Amino acid sequence: MELADRAVGFILASISVTIFTYYTFWVIILPFVDKDHFVHNYFLPQEYAILLPVYAGVTLICFLSFFIGHVMLKSKKKKT
Amino acid sequence: MKHIAKIMAFLMAVTAVWISLLQTKMIPQSHTWLLPLYFIVSLGCYGLLMVGVGLMQFPTCPQEAVLLQQDVIEAKQFLKHNGVDVGTD
């Protein structure tokens, strides 16, 4: 059982480190690199560096409000 | 209310630093515009990292688990002996 917990924890930590390094590279280091360098092929255009987190944040807020509304409606229906 | 005041003061300080960075052009302007978003993403990453590390280091206490199971069996026997319905076995 604890091995499964450890594996999940390790996967979460590695995902977070990957996202952090990728995003740091994208936002901070890439604008200083020449346009002809090959490393630009591995990163999406810079507009996506703004669009993707905003899109993820908006999705998260939508999901949270939907969940809260759903729970509130269910509790109200059960009371009557 | 005091905790909210502290959080608001911290946010105001960060906003002031960001605006001052925009005015004095120490960092290229394109970078300065992206800084708040970068900090939010890195904060989310940090939270996820802490959750993962906590999961990896959680202690499971196997001896206590065995003792607990023994306690549960003992309690069930005692209650059944005294006539209380302990449910499915």
Backbone of each chain as nested JSON, in Angstrom:
{
  "chains": [
    {"id": "A", "residues": [
      {"number": 1, "name": "MET", "atoms": {"N": [0.829, -1.217, 0.0], "CA": [0.0, 0.0, 0.0], "C": [0.855, 1.256, 0.0]}},
      {"number": 2, "name": "GLU", "atoms": {"N": [1.92, 1.253, 0.832], "CA": [2.676, 2.511, 0.876], "C": [3.481, 2.685, -0.405]}},
      {"number": 3, "name": "LEU", "atoms": {"N": [3.763, 1.588, -1.102], "CA": [4.476, 1.731, -2.372], "C": [3.621, 2.471, -3.383]}},
      {"number": 4, "name": "ALA", "atoms": {"N": [2.307, 2.168, -3.401], "CA": [1.418, 2.881, -4.329], "C": [1.382, 4.358, -3.976]}},
      {"number": 5, "name": "ASP", "atoms": {"N": [1.277, 4.677, -2.672], "CA": [1.293, 6.078, -2.239], "C": [2.568, 6.762, -2.673]}},
      {"number": 6, "name": "ARG", "atoms": {"N": [3.695, 6.063, -2.446], "CA": [4.98, 6.659, -2.826], "C": [5.045, 6.911, -4.319]}},
      {"number": 7, "name": "ALA", "atoms": {"N": [4.531, 5.941, -5.118], "CA": [4.594, 6.101, -6.576], "C": [3.768, 7.301, -7.007]}},
      {"number": 8, "name": "VAL", "atoms": {"N": [2.538, 7.439, -6.441], "CA": [1.688, 8.572, -6.804], "C": [2.347, 9.884, -6.406]}},
      {"number": 9, "name": "GLY", "atoms": {"N": [2.93, 9.921, -5.199], "CA": [3.61, 11.131, -4.754], "C": [4.772, 11.486, -5.659]}},
      {"number": 10, "name": "PHE", "atoms": {"N": [5.525, 10.478, -6.059], "CA": [6.672, 10.731, -6.926], "C": [6.225, 11.255, -8.281]}},
      {"number": 11, "name": "ILE", "atoms": {"N": [5.115, 10.655, -8.813], "CA": [4.624, 11.106, -10.11], "C": [4.174, 12.56, -10.024]}},
      {"number": 12, "name": "LEU", "atoms": {"N": [3.44, 12.902, -8.943], "CA": [2.981, 14.286, -8.78], "C": [4.162, 15.246, -8.717]}},
      {"number": 13, "name": "ALA", "atoms": {"N": [5.175, 14.887, -7.895], "CA": [6.321, 15.781, -7.743], "C": [7.051, 15.96, -9.067]}},
      {"number": 14, "name": "SER", "atoms": {"N": [7.221, 14.846, -9.819], "CA": [7.955, 14.965, -11.08], "C": [7.173, 15.79, -12.092]}},
      {"number": 15, "name": "ILE", "atoms": {"N": [5.824, 15.631, -12.111], "CA": [5.011, 16.443, -13.02], "C": [5.175, 17.918, -12.698]}},
      {"number": 16, "name": "SER", "atoms": {"N": [5.159, 18.25, -11.384], "CA": [5.259, 19.655, -11.018], "C": [6.626, 20.214, -11.396]}},
      {"number": 17, "name": "VAL", "atoms": {"N": [7.689, 19.437, -11.189], "CA": [9.037, 19.924, -11.551], "C": [9.135, 20.121, -13.063]}},
      {"number": 18, "name": "THR", "atoms": {"N": [8.563, 19.165, -13.831], "CA": [8.593, 19.301, -15.294], "C": [7.887, 20.574, -15.744]}},
      {"number": 19, "name": "ILE", "atoms": {"N": [6.669, 20.769, -15.213], "CA": [5.912, 21.946, -15.628], "C": [6.67, 23.213, -15.262]}},
      {"number": 20, "name": "PHE", "atoms": {"N": [7.296, 23.207, -14.047], "CA": [7.985, 24.418, -13.618], "C": [9.167, 24.732, -14.52]}},
      {"number": 21, "name": "THR", "atoms": {"N": [10.017, 23.731, -14.797], "CA": [11.197, 24.006, -15.63], "C": [10.787, 24.398, -17.042]}},
      {"number": 22, "name": "TYR", "atoms": {"N": [9.787, 23.691, -17.608], "CA": [9.345, 24.012, -18.968], "C": [8.841, 25.437, -19.042]}},
      {"number": 23, "name": "TYR", "atoms": {"N": [8.007, 25.829, -18.054], "CA": [7.432, 27.163, -18.094], "C": [8.499, 28.225, -17.866]}},
      {"number": 24, "name": "THR", "atoms": {"N": [9.453, 27.945, -16.931], "CA": [10.539, 28.907, -16.715], "C": [11.324, 29.133, -17.998]}},
      {"number": 25, "name": "PHE", "atoms": {"N": [11.692, 28.036, -18.639], "CA": [12.428, 28.116, -19.891], "C": [11.662, 28.944, -20.923]}},
      {"number": 26, "name": "TRP", "atoms": {"N": [10.353, 28.624, -21.038], "CA": [9.493, 29.241, -22.04], "C": [9.443, 30.754, -21.876]}},
      {"number": 27, "name": "VAL", "atoms": {"N": [9.174, 31.18, -20.584], "CA": [8.86, 32.586, -20.375], "C": [10.124, 33.422, -20.227]}},
      {"number": 28, "name": "ILE", "atoms": {"N": [11.138, 32.862, -19.532], "CA": [12.254, 33.722, -19.147], "C": [13.452, 33.572, -20.079]}},
      {"number": 29, "name": "ILE", "atoms": {"N": [13.793, 32.327, -20.436], "CA": [15.056, 32.144, -21.151], "C": [14.868, 32.299, -22.654]}},
      {"number": 30, "name": "LEU", "atoms": {"N": [13.729, 31.781, -23.179], "CA": [13.563, 31.733, -24.622], "C": [13.601, 33.087, -25.326]}},
      {"number": 31, "name": "PRO", "atoms": {"N": [13.028, 34.177, -24.753], "CA": [13.1, 35.444, -25.491], "C": [14.532, 35.939, -25.716]}},
      {"number": 32, "name": "PHE", "atoms": {"N": [15.492, 35.439, -24.916], "CA": [16.861, 35.901, -25.092], "C": [17.631, 35.075, -26.11]}},
      {"number": 33, "name": "VAL", "atoms": {"N": [17.013, 33.985, -26.612], "CA": [17.719, 33.122, -27.556], "C": [17.443, 33.593, -28.971]}},
      {"number": 34, "name": "ASP", "atoms": {"N": [18.417, 33.449, -29.888], "CA": [18.221, 33.864, -31.286], "C": [17.091, 33.082, -31.933]}},
      {"number": 35, "name": "LYS", "atoms": {"N": [16.488, 33.685, -32.938], "CA": [15.329, 33.07, -33.575], "C": [15.707, 31.808, -34.347]}},
      {"number": 36, "name": "ASP", "atoms": {"N": [17.017, 31.662, -34.737], "CA": [17.381, 30.537, -35.605], "C": [17.78, 29.303, -34.832]}},
      {"number": 37, "name": "HIS", "atoms": {"N": [17.874, 29.436, -33.475], "CA": [18.337, 28.307, -32.675], "C": [17.352, 27.152, -32.751]}},
      {"number": 38, "name": "PHE", "atoms": {"N": [17.873, 25.897, -32.735], "CA": [16.997, 24.744, -32.928], "C": [16.045, 24.529, -31.765]}},
      {"number": 39, "name": "VAL", "atoms": {"N": [16.39, 25.074, -30.556], "CA": [15.593, 24.775, -29.384], "C": [14.185, 25.365, -29.485]}},
      {"number": 40, "name": "HIS", "atoms": {"N": [14.028, 26.383, -30.391], "CA": [12.7, 26.962, -30.555], "C": [11.691, 25.964, -31.101]}},
      {"number": 41, "name": "ASN", "atoms": {"N": [12.192, 24.875, -31.765], "CA": [11.254, 23.887, -32.298], "C": [10.548, 23.118, -31.197]}},
      {"number": 42, "name": "TYR", "atoms": {"N": [11.167, 23.085, -29.977], "CA": [10.567, 22.284, -28.925], "C": [9.521, 23.053, -28.137]}},
      {"number": 43, "name": "PHE", "atoms": {"N": [9.404, 24.349, -28.362], "CA": [8.464, 25.149, -27.586], "C": [7.431, 25.758, -28.509]}},
      {"number": 44, "name": "LEU", "atoms": {"N": [6.171, 25.822, -28.022], "CA": [5.116, 26.454, -28.8], "C": [5.369, 27.952, -28.886]}},
      {"number": 45, "name": "PRO", "atoms": {"N": [4.693, 28.663, -29.808], "CA": [4.855, 30.126, -29.878], "C": [4.513, 30.791, -28.557]}},
      {"number": 46, "name": "GLN", "atoms": {"N": [5.084, 31.966, -28.338], "CA": [4.998, 32.591, -27.017], "C": [3.586, 32.965, -26.602]}},
      {"number": 47, "name": "GLU", "atoms": {"N": [2.657, 33.141, -27.585], "CA": [1.31, 33.515, -27.155], "C": [0.697, 32.404, -26.312]}},
      {"number": 48, "name": "TYR", "atoms": {"N": [1.064, 31.135, -26.631], "CA": [0.488, 30.029, -25.878], "C": [0.967, 30.008, -24.437]}},
      {"number": 49, "name": "ALA", "atoms": {"N": [2.16, 30.659, -24.174], "CA": [2.643, 30.692, -22.793], "C": [1.695, 31.473, -21.913]}},
      {"number": 50, "name": "ILE", "atoms": {"N": [0.929, 32.403, -22.502], "CA": [-0.06, 33.151, -21.742], "C": [-1.408, 32.455, -21.809]}},
      {"number": 51, "name": "LEU", "atoms": {"N": [-1.76, 31.954, -23.014], "CA": [-3.09, 31.392, -23.191], "C": [-3.312, 30.145, -22.354]}},
      {"number": 52, "name": "LEU", "atoms": {"N": [-2.287, 29.236, -22.319], "CA": [-2.503, 27.953, -21.656], "C": [-2.791, 28.084, -20.16]}},
      {"number": 53, "name": "PRO", "atoms": {"N": [-1.99, 28.847, -19.371], "CA": [-2.344, 28.947, -17.939], "C": [-3.67, 29.654, -17.721]}},
      {"number": 54, "name": "VAL", "atoms": {"N": [-3.959, 30.709, -18.539], "CA": [-5.231, 31.405, -18.354], "C": [-6.389, 30.457, -18.646]}},
      {"number": 55, "name": "TYR", "atoms": {"N": [-6.238, 29.655, -19.709], "CA": [-7.287, 28.711, -20.069], "C": [-7.491, 27.682, -18.969]}},
      {"number": 56, "name": "ALA", "atoms": {"N": [-6.35, 27.182, -18.416], "CA": [-6.441, 26.202, -17.333], "C": [-7.102, 26.813, -16.101]}},
      {"number": 57, "name": "GLY", "atoms": {"N": [-6.733, 28.081, -15.772], "CA": [-7.34, 28.737, -14.62], "C": [-8.831, 28.937, -14.789]}},
      {"number": 58, "name": "VAL", "atoms": {"N": [-9.24, 29.363, -16.003], "CA": [-10.67, 29.58, -16.239], "C": [-11.427, 28.256, -16.157]}},
      {"number": 59, "name": "THR", "atoms": {"N": [-10.831, 27.192, -16.713], "CA": [-11.479, 25.875, -16.613], "C": [-11.641, 25.453, -15.173]}},
      {"number": 60, "name": "LEU", "atoms": {"N": [-10.582, 25.686, -14.363], "CA": [-10.655, 25.304, -12.958], "C": [-11.764, 26.051, -12.236]}},
      {"number": 61, "name": "ILE", "atoms": {"N": [-11.848, 27.379, -12.484], "CA": [-12.883, 28.171, -11.803], "C": [-14.266, 27.71, -12.236]}},
      {"number": 62, "name": "CYS", "atoms": {"N": [-14.435, 27.423, -13.537], "CA": [-15.737, 26.933, -14.015], "C": [-16.11, 25.633, -13.331]}},
      {"number": 63, "name": "PHE", "atoms": {"N": [-15.13, 24.716, -13.255], "CA": [-15.416, 23.425, -12.639], "C": [-15.79, 23.579, -11.177]}},
      {"number": 64, "name": "LEU", "atoms": {"N": [-15.051, 24.477, -10.459], "CA": [-15.348, 24.685, -9.038], "C": [-16.743, 25.255, -8.843]}},
      {"number": 65, "name": "SER", "atoms": {"N": [-17.106, 26.28, -9.649], "CA": [-18.438, 26.868, -9.476], "C": [-19.527, 25.86, -9.815]}},
      {"number": 66, "name": "PHE", "atoms": {"N": [-19.267, 25.035, -10.872], "CA": [-20.26, 24.024, -11.231], "C": [-20.448, 23.035, -10.086]}},
      {"number": 67, "name": "PHE", "atoms": {"N": [-19.33, 22.61, -9.49], "CA": [-19.397, 21.641, -8.413], "C": [-20.137, 22.2, -7.207]}},
      {"number": 68, "name": "ILE", "atoms": {"N": [-19.793, 23.466, -6.831], "CA": [-20.439, 24.08, -5.67], "C": [-21.931, 24.238, -5.925]}},
      {"number": 69, "name": "GLY", "atoms": {"N": [-22.289, 24.717, -7.142], "CA": [-23.702, 24.877, -7.452], "C": [-24.449, 23.564, -7.406]}},
      {"number": 70, "name": "HIS", "atoms": {"N": [-23.819, 22.51, -7.935], "CA": [-24.453, 21.201, -7.959], "C": [-24.718, 20.691, -6.551]}},
      {"number": 71, "name": "VAL", "atoms": {"N": [-23.704, 20.844, -5.663], "CA": [-23.869, 20.379, -4.284], "C": [-24.953, 21.182, -3.577]}},
      {"number": 72, "name": "MET", "atoms": {"N": [-24.974, 22.504, -3.815], "CA": [-25.999, 23.341, -3.173], "C": [-27.393, 22.943, -3.629]}},
      {"number": 73, "name": "LEU", "atoms": {"N": [-27.55, 22.689, -4.947], "CA": [-28.871, 22.315, -5.444], "C": [-29.306, 20.97, -4.857]}},
      {"number": 74, "name": "LYS", "atoms": {"N": [-28.348, 20.025, -4.789], "CA": [-28.704, 18.709, -4.271], "C": [-29.136, 18.764, -2.82]}},
      {"number": 75, "name": "SER", "atoms": {"N": [-28.436, 19.608, -2.013], "CA": [-28.795, 19.699, -0.6], "C": [-30.15, 20.356, -0.428]}},
      {"number": 76, "name": "LYS", "atoms": {"N": [-30.449, 21.357, -1.313], "CA": [-31.737, 22.032, -1.197], "C": [-32.878, 21.085, -1.586]}},
      {"number": 77, "name": "LYS", "atoms": {"N": [-32.62, 20.242, -2.608], "CA": [-33.662, 19.316, -3.022], "C": [-33.94, 18.277, -1.965]}},
      {"number": 78, "name": "LYS", "atoms": {"N": [-32.874, 17.897, -1.226], "CA": [-33.068, 16.866, -0.214], "C": [-33.843, 17.415, 0.973]}},
      {"number": 79, "name": "LYS", "atoms": {"N": [-33.713, 18.741, 1.203], "CA": [-34.368, 19.298, 2.393], "C": [-35.873, 19.378, 2.208]}},
      {"number": 80, "name": "THR", "atoms": {"N": [-36.328, 19.702, 0.967], "CA": [-37.779, 19.857, 0.754], "C": [-38.455, 18.509, 0.531]}}
    ]},
    {"id": "B", "residues": [
      {"number": 1, "name": "MET", "atoms": {"N": [-10.126, 39.413, 11.169], "CA": [-9.933, 40.425, 10.137], "C": [-8.46, 40.74, 9.948]}},
      {"number": 2, "name": "LYS", "atoms": {"N": [-7.654, 40.489, 10.995], "CA": [-6.252, 40.91, 10.902], "C": [-5.51, 40.099, 9.848]}},
      {"number": 3, "name": "HIS", "atoms": {"N": [-5.914, 38.834, 9.684], "CA": [-5.22, 38.011, 8.693], "C": [-5.456, 38.534, 7.287]}},
      {"number": 4, "name": "ILE", "atoms": {"N": [-6.711, 38.947, 7.012], "CA": [-7.029, 39.514, 5.697], "C": [-6.208, 40.769, 5.457]}},
      {"number": 5, "name": "ALA", "atoms": {"N": [-6.057, 41.6, 6.522], "CA": [-5.287, 42.835, 6.359], "C": [-3.845, 42.522, 5.995]}},
      {"number": 6, "name": "LYS", "atoms": {"N": [-3.292, 41.461, 6.615], "CA": [-1.903, 41.095, 6.298], "C": [-1.788, 40.634, 4.851]}},
      {"number": 7, "name": "ILE", "atoms": {"N": [-2.762, 39.816, 4.414], "CA": [-2.708, 39.32, 3.031], "C": [-2.836, 40.474, 2.051]}},
      {"number": 8, "name": "MET", "atoms": {"N": [-3.762, 41.409, 2.342], "CA": [-3.946, 42.554, 1.457], "C": [-2.675, 43.397, 1.387]}},
      {"number": 9, "name": "ALA", "atoms": {"N": [-2.036, 43.599, 2.559], "CA": [-0.807, 44.392, 2.57], "C": [0.277, 43.724, 1.729]}},
      {"number": 10, "name": "PHE", "atoms": {"N": [0.361, 42.386, 1.843], "CA": [1.358, 41.666, 1.046], "C": [1.085, 41.824, -0.444]}},
      {"number": 11, "name": "LEU", "atoms": {"N": [-0.212, 41.709, -0.832], "CA": [-0.562, 41.857, -2.254], "C": [-0.258, 43.265, -2.756]}},
      {"number": 12, "name": "MET", "atoms": {"N": [-0.556, 44.28, -1.9], "CA": [-0.264, 45.65, -2.292], "C": [1.233, 45.843, -2.505]}},
      {"number": 13, "name": "ALA", "atoms": {"N": [2.049, 45.252, -1.612], "CA": [3.499, 45.387, -1.744], "C": [3.986, 44.763, -3.046]}},
      {"number": 14, "name": "VAL", "atoms": {"N": [3.469, 43.566, -3.355], "CA": [3.895, 42.893, -4.588], "C": [3.483, 43.711, -5.81]}},
      {"number": 15, "name": "THR", "atoms": {"N": [2.25, 44.28, -5.779], "CA": [1.799, 45.105, -6.904], "C": [2.679, 46.334, -7.061]}},
      {"number": 16, "name": "ALA", "atoms": {"N": [3.062, 46.948, -5.918], "CA": [3.907, 48.143, -5.991], "C": [5.268, 47.8, -6.589]}},
      {"number": 17, "name": "VAL", "atoms": {"N": [5.83, 46.651, -6.175], "CA": [7.123, 46.241, -6.738], "C": [6.997, 46.026, -8.239]}},
      {"number": 18, "name": "TRP", "atoms": {"N": [5.869, 45.402, -8.655], "CA": [5.695, 45.116, -10.084], "C": [5.573, 46.393, -10.891]}},
      {"number": 19, "name": "ILE", "atoms": {"N": [4.796, 47.373, -10.363], "CA": [4.62, 48.619, -11.101], "C": [5.936, 49.394, -11.16]}},
      {"number": 20, "name": "SER", "atoms": {"N": [6.702, 49.341, -10.057], "CA": [7.981, 50.054, -10.076], "C": [8.941, 49.387, -11.062]}},
      {"number": 21, "name": "LEU", "atoms": {"N": [8.848, 48.045, -11.177], "CA": [9.677, 47.36, -12.174], "C": [9.279, 47.773, -13.577]}},
      {"number": 22, "name": "LEU", "atoms": {"N": [7.964, 48.043, -13.788], "CA": [7.516, 48.474, -15.106], "C": [8.053, 49.856, -15.448]}},
      {"number": 23, "name": "GLN", "atoms": {"N": [8.094, 50.748, -14.428], "CA": [8.513, 52.12, -14.697], "C": [10.009, 52.191, -14.979]}},
      {"number": 24, "name": "THR", "atoms": {"N": [10.83, 51.735, -14.012], "CA": [12.281, 51.706, -14.241], "C": [12.546, 50.474, -15.079]}},
      {"number": 25, "name": "LYS", "atoms": {"N": [13.147, 50.642, -16.274], "CA": [13.165, 49.5, -17.194], "C": [14.39, 48.633, -16.978]}},
      {"number": 26, "name": "MET", "atoms": {"N": [14.563, 48.141, -15.734], "CA": [15.7, 47.265, -15.485], "C": [15.563, 45.967, -16.271]}},
      {"number": 27, "name": "ILE", "atoms": {"N": [14.344, 45.372, -16.196], "CA": [14.087, 44.134, -16.937], "C": [13.341, 44.532, -18.214]}},
      {"number": 28, "name": "PRO", "atoms": {"N": [13.572, 43.837, -19.345], "CA": [12.831, 44.171, -20.572], "C": [11.331, 44.142, -20.338]}},
      {"number": 29, "name": "GLN", "atoms": {"N": [10.598, 45.072, -20.946], "CA": [9.19, 45.252, -20.63], "C": [8.372, 43.995, -20.888]}},
      {"number": 30, "name": "SER", "atoms": {"N": [8.688, 43.276, -21.958], "CA": [7.908, 42.069, -22.256], "C": [7.991, 41.069, -21.101]}},
      {"number": 31, "name": "HIS", "atoms": {"N": [9.16, 40.966, -20.466], "CA": [9.31, 40.056, -19.328], "C": [8.46, 40.513, -18.159]}},
      {"number": 32, "name": "THR", "atoms": {"N": [8.46, 41.849, -17.903], "CA": [7.772, 42.357, -16.721], "C": [6.273, 42.105, -16.819]}},
      {"number": 33, "name": "TRP", "atoms": {"N": [5.714, 42.158, -18.043], "CA": [4.281, 41.916, -18.181], "C": [3.928, 40.488, -17.845]}},
      {"number": 34, "name": "LEU", "atoms": {"N": [4.862, 39.559, -18.091], "CA": [4.547, 38.146, -17.858], "C": [4.843, 37.694, -16.44]}},
      {"number": 35, "name": "LEU", "atoms": {"N": [5.513, 38.566, -15.632], "CA": [5.932, 38.13, -14.294], "C": [4.801, 37.666, -13.385]}},
      {"number": 36, "name": "PRO", "atoms": {"N": [3.664, 38.401, -13.248], "CA": [2.619, 37.918, -12.324], "C": [2.099, 36.538, -12.701]}},
      {"number": 37, "name": "LEU", "atoms": {"N": [1.87, 36.323, -14.004], "CA": [1.382, 35.016, -14.44], "C": [2.395, 33.931, -14.101]}},
      {"number": 38, "name": "TYR", "atoms": {"N": [3.685, 34.26, -14.295], "CA": [4.732, 33.288, -13.986], "C": [4.714, 32.914, -12.515]}},
      {"number": 39, "name": "PHE", "atoms": {"N": [4.505, 33.945, -11.635], "CA": [4.496, 33.646, -10.21], "C": [3.297, 32.8, -9.82]}},
      {"number": 40, "name": "ILE", "atoms": {"N": [2.146, 33.041, -10.442], "CA": [0.962, 32.239, -10.117], "C": [1.194, 30.795, -10.514]}},
      {"number": 41, "name": "VAL", "atoms": {"N": [1.744, 30.582, -11.726], "CA": [1.993, 29.208, -12.186], "C": [3.017, 28.529, -11.283]}},
      {"number": 42, "name": "SER", "atoms": {"N": [4.059, 29.282, -10.882], "CA": [5.074, 28.647, -10.031], "C": [4.524, 28.347, -8.653]}},
      {"number": 43, "name": "LEU", "atoms": {"N": [3.582, 29.187, -8.161], "CA": [2.954, 28.895, -6.865], "C": [2.141, 27.614, -6.939]}},
      {"number": 44, "name": "GLY", "atoms": {"N": [1.378, 27.445, -8.046], "CA": [0.63, 26.203, -8.208], "C": [1.551, 24.995, -8.259]}},
      {"number": 45, "name": "CYS", "atoms": {"N": [2.664, 25.142, -8.995], "CA": [3.643, 24.058, -9.081], "C": [4.205, 23.713, -7.72]}},
      {"number": 46, "name": "TYR", "atoms": {"N": [4.508, 24.756, -6.929], "CA": [5.073, 24.533, -5.597], "C": [4.088, 23.771, -4.716]}},
      {"number": 47, "name": "GLY", "atoms": {"N": [2.785, 24.148, -4.798], "CA": [1.793, 23.426, -4.008], "C": [1.74, 21.961, -4.384]}},
      {"number": 48, "name": "LEU", "atoms": {"N": [1.74, 21.695, -5.708], "CA": [1.703, 20.31, -6.173], "C": [2.93, 19.542, -5.7]}},
      {"number": 49, "name": "LEU", "atoms": {"N": [4.096, 20.211, -5.731], "CA": [5.327, 19.559, -5.283], "C": [5.245, 19.19, -3.808]}},
      {"number": 50, "name": "MET", "atoms": {"N": [4.712, 20.121, -2.969], "CA": [4.595, 19.84, -1.541], "C": [3.659, 18.669, -1.285]}},
      {"number": 51, "name": "VAL", "atoms": {"N": [2.551, 18.609, -2.075], "CA": [1.625, 17.482, -1.92], "C": [2.322, 16.177, -2.258]}},
      {"number": 52, "name": "GLY", "atoms": {"N": [3.075, 16.177, -3.385], "CA": [3.769, 14.957, -3.776], "C": [4.795, 14.525, -2.75]}},
      {"number": 53, "name": "VAL", "atoms": {"N": [5.576, 15.486, -2.239], "CA": [6.613, 15.145, -1.253], "C": [5.978, 14.637, 0.035]}},
      {"number": 54, "name": "GLY", "atoms": {"N": [4.856, 15.269, 0.459], "CA": [4.181, 14.809, 1.669], "C": [3.657, 13.394, 1.51]}},
      {"number": 55, "name": "LEU", "atoms": {"N": [3.107, 13.091, 0.303], "CA": [2.624, 11.744, 0.038], "C": [3.765, 10.739, 0.126]}},
      {"number": 56, "name": "MET", "atoms": {"N": [4.933, 11.123, -0.42], "CA": [6.047, 10.169, -0.413], "C": [6.545, 9.904, 0.995]}},
      {"number": 57, "name": "GLN", "atoms": {"N": [6.459, 10.941, 1.886], "CA": [7.07, 10.778, 3.198], "C": [6.083, 10.387, 4.265]}},
      {"number": 58, "name": "PHE", "atoms": {"N": [4.835, 10.031, 3.865], "CA": [3.829, 9.759, 4.89], "C": [4.156, 8.46, 5.614]}},
      {"number": 59, "name": "PRO", "atoms": {"N": [4.221, 8.429, 6.955], "CA": [4.528, 7.2, 7.681], "C": [3.28, 6.347, 7.84]}},
      {"number": 60, "name": "THR", "atoms": {"N": [3.407, 5.034, 7.703], "CA": [2.239, 4.165, 7.722], "C": [2.091, 3.379, 9.021]}},
      {"number": 61, "name": "CYS", "atoms": {"N": [3.119, 3.288, 9.868], "CA": [3.038, 2.601, 11.16], "C": [2.443, 1.205, 11.037]}},
      {"number": 62, "name": "PRO", "atoms": {"N": [3.131, 0.239, 10.468], "CA": [2.526, -1.088, 10.285], "C": [2.228, -1.81, 11.599]}},
      {"number": 63, "name": "GLN", "atoms": {"N": [3.072, -1.581, 12.664], "CA": [2.778, -2.286, 13.917], "C": [1.461, -1.798, 14.505]}},
      {"number": 64, "name": "GLU", "atoms": {"N": [1.254, -0.477, 14.469], "CA": [-0.002, 0.054, 15.007], "C": [-1.186, -0.472, 14.227]}},
      {"number": 65, "name": "ALA", "atoms": {"N": [-1.028, -0.697, 12.92], "CA": [-2.135, -1.23, 12.122], "C": [-2.516, -2.622, 12.612]}},
      {"number": 66, "name": "VAL", "atoms": {"N": [-1.515, -3.456, 12.884], "CA": [-1.803, -4.811, 13.375], "C": [-2.508, -4.749, 14.723]}},
      {"number": 67, "name": "LEU", "atoms": {"N": [-1.986, -3.907, 15.642], "CA": [-2.616, -3.776, 16.967], "C": [-4.053, -3.301, 16.839]}},
      {"number": 68, "name": "LEU", "atoms": {"N": [-4.283, -2.38, 15.88], "CA": [-5.642, -1.86, 15.697], "C": [-6.581, -2.964, 15.241]}},
      {"number": 69, "name": "GLN", "atoms": {"N": [-6.113, -3.805, 14.308], "CA": [-6.955, -4.908, 13.853], "C": [-7.295, -5.842, 14.997]}},
      {"number": 70, "name": "GLN", "atoms": {"N": [-6.308, -6.104, 15.865], "CA": [-6.577, -6.97, 17.027], "C": [-7.609, -6.344, 17.938]}},
      {"number": 71, "name": "ASP", "atoms": {"N": [-7.499, -5.024, 18.166], "CA": [-8.482, -4.33, 18.993], "C": [-9.87, -4.454, 18.412]}},
      {"number": 72, "name": "VAL", "atoms": {"N": [-9.962, -4.312, 17.071], "CA": [-11.275, -4.382, 16.416], "C": [-11.889, -5.761, 16.619]}},
      {"number": 73, "name": "ILE", "atoms": {"N": [-11.088, -6.823, 16.454], "CA": [-11.619, -8.187, 16.619], "C": [-12.079, -8.398, 18.051]}},
      {"number": 74, "name": "GLU", "atoms": {"N": [-11.262, -7.92, 19.005], "CA": [-11.616, -8.074, 20.42], "C": [-12.938, -7.384, 20.731]}},
      {"number": 75, "name": "ALA", "atoms": {"N": [-13.065, -6.143, 20.228], "CA": [-14.284, -5.386, 20.496], "C": [-15.494, -6.067, 19.89]}},
      {"number": 76, "name": "LYS", "atoms": {"N": [-15.32, -6.599, 18.657], "CA": [-16.455, -7.268, 18.017], "C": [-16.888, -8.48, 18.823]}},
      {"number": 77, "name": "GLN", "atoms": {"N": [-15.916, -9.275, 19.294], "CA": [-16.276, -10.461, 20.08], "C": [-17.012, -10.078, 21.344]}},
      {"number": 78, "name": "PHE", "atoms": {"N": [-16.501, -9.06, 22.028], "CA": [-17.121, -8.633, 23.277], "C": [-18.555, -8.182, 23.052]}},
      {"number": 79, "name": "LEU", "atoms": {"N": [-18.76, -7.365, 22.002], "CA": [-20.097, -6.844, 21.746], "C": [-21.051, -7.957, 21.344]}},
      {"number": 80, "name": "LYS", "atoms": {"N": [-20.568, -8.904, 20.502], "CA": [-21.429, -10.002, 20.095], "C": [-21.816, -10.851, 21.31]}},
      {"number": 81, "name": "HIS", "atoms": {"N": [-20.843, -11.02, 22.218], "CA": [-21.122, -11.786, 23.43], "C": [-22.229, -11.125, 24.245]}},
      {"number": 82, "name": "ASN", "atoms": {"N": [-22.216, -9.762, 24.238], "CA": [-23.223, -9.046, 25.016], "C": [-24.485, -8.762, 24.242]}},
      {"number": 83, "name": "GLY", "atoms": {"N": [-24.628, -9.288, 23.043], "CA": [-25.901, -9.195, 22.343], "C": [-26.045, -8.053, 21.374]}},
      {"number": 84, "name": "VAL", "atoms": {"N": [-25.001, -7.251, 21.169], "CA": [-25.12, -6.134, 20.224], "C": [-24.815, -6.646, 18.819]}},
      {"number": 85, "name": "ASP", "atoms": {"N": [-25.577, -6.178, 17.831], "CA": [-25.383, -6.609, 16.452], "C": [-24.211, -5.834, 15.844]}},
      {"number": 86, "name": "VAL", "atoms": {"N": [-23.143, -6.564, 15.482], "CA": [-21.96, -5.873, 14.954], "C": [-21.903, -5.905, 13.438]}},
      {"number": 87, "name": "GLY", "atoms": {"N": [-22.983, -6.35, 12.762], "CA": [-23.015, -6.29, 11.308], "C": [-22.318, -7.466, 10.664]}},
      {"number": 88, "name": "THR", "atoms": {"N": [-21.967, -7.324, 9.377], "CA": [-21.366, -8.436, 8.632], "C": [-19.933, -8.643, 9.088]}},
      {"number": 89, "name": "ASP", "atoms": {"N": [-19.466, -9.891, 9.01], "CA": [-18.116, -10.215, 9.458], "C": [-17.124, -10.334, 8.293]}}
    ]}
  ]
}
